[in-house]
């Protein structure tokens, strides 16, 4: 599939069939995370694969995961991330987001649907999963087989600002 076609096909799925995701598809998504770039190649992230019903229930205490059968919890160890020396900007969140984006697009390539979730209670996640000290949750990526209507890949001209309003040419 052409990249732009893939990007247009992806959408935020908020309903899922209760069909497990095959291990080979999970591994493909993890491989996409594995090859994702990080600032200075420091790789300050850790990914938790959450798919056991009891663990999905624990995660549901912290976020709406839309009953997805699989959630990737993307965390970062901020002390291991690259820091821009001029203003001390820590790039851990950026690295985690690049990784999450790669995973989201690979999930689409695998015929899966996903929704990127940032609205969650980090303290609940840390407590429920006993995350190591310094390991901070950044993103959740709920994944599975969507059960709702599939939006048109040509919807973006209706749902996005016109390109000329977000781009400046010098």
Helices and strands as residue ranges (DSSP letters): H 3-9, H 23-35, G 39-41, E 45-50, H 53-60, E 70-77, G 78-80, H 92-109, E 113-117, H 122-128, E 135-144, H 156-159, H 163-166
